[in-house]
Amino acid sequence: YSYYPKIVKDLSFIIKDEIPFEKIRELILETGTEVLTDIELLDEYKGKSIPLDSTSLCVQLTFQSKEKTLRTKEVETIVNTIQSDLIKEFEIIQRI
């Protein structure tokens, strides 16, 4: 249990079907530092706006420290690094 508040961020992106979510989760955990406390797959979508061999995912990331209140800028830096690593490793397409 932590006395400090959580910060929750959602990431939405398109990824090739052959890449399992577990690989994505592993990369996020490696990049997320010790303040990333939870990763949850919120939504998985295939449809007209998504390429045939791809899936749109929405992932919710929860950040919380046991030692201090996290600043939004700190978390944004971590999220940007995660997104950059996902692009390099899996060639994701970010959704806004």
DAJOFEN-V145454 format. One record per backbone hydrogen bond with DSSP energy under -0.5 kcal/mol. NH is the residue of the N-H (numbers start at 0). CO is the residue of the C=O. E is the energy in kcal/mol with one decimal. If there is no record, write none. Layout:
# DAJOFEN-V145454
[[NH:CO:E] [NH:CO:E]]
This chain:
# DAJOFEN-V145454
[[6:62:-2.4] [8:60:-2.7] [10:58:-3.0] [12:56:-2.3] [13:92:-2.9] [14:54:-2.6] [16:52:-2.7] [18:15:-1.6] [19:17:-0.7] [22:19:-1.0] [23:19:-1.2] [24:20:-2.9] [25:21:-2.3] [26:22:-2.0] [27:23:-2.4] [28:24:-2.6] [29:25:-2.3] [30:26:-2.0] [31:27:-2.5] [35:32:-1.4] [36:34:-0.9] [36:61:-2.7] [37:61:-1.3] [39:59:-2.4] [41:39:-0.9] [41:57:-2.5] [42:57:-1.5] [44:55:-2.8] [49:46:-1.7] [53:50:-1.9] [54:14:-2.6] [55:44:-3.1] [56:12:-3.2] [56:54:-0.5] [57:42:-2.3] [58:10:-3.1] [59:39:-3.3] [60:8:-3.7] [60:58:-0.5] [61:37:-2.4] [62:6:-3.0] [63:34:-2.7] [69:67:-0.5] [74:70:-1.9] [75:71:-2.8] [76:72:-2.0] [77:73:-1.8] [78:74:-2.8] [79:75:-2.6] [80:76:-1.9] [81:77:-2.5] [82:78:-2.7] [83:79:-2.4] [84:80:-2.5] [85:81:-2.4] [86:82:-2.2] [87:83:-2.4] [88:84:-2.8] [89:85:-2.3] [90:86:-1.4] [91:85:-0.9] [92:13:-2.2] [93:91:-0.5] [94:11:-2.9]]
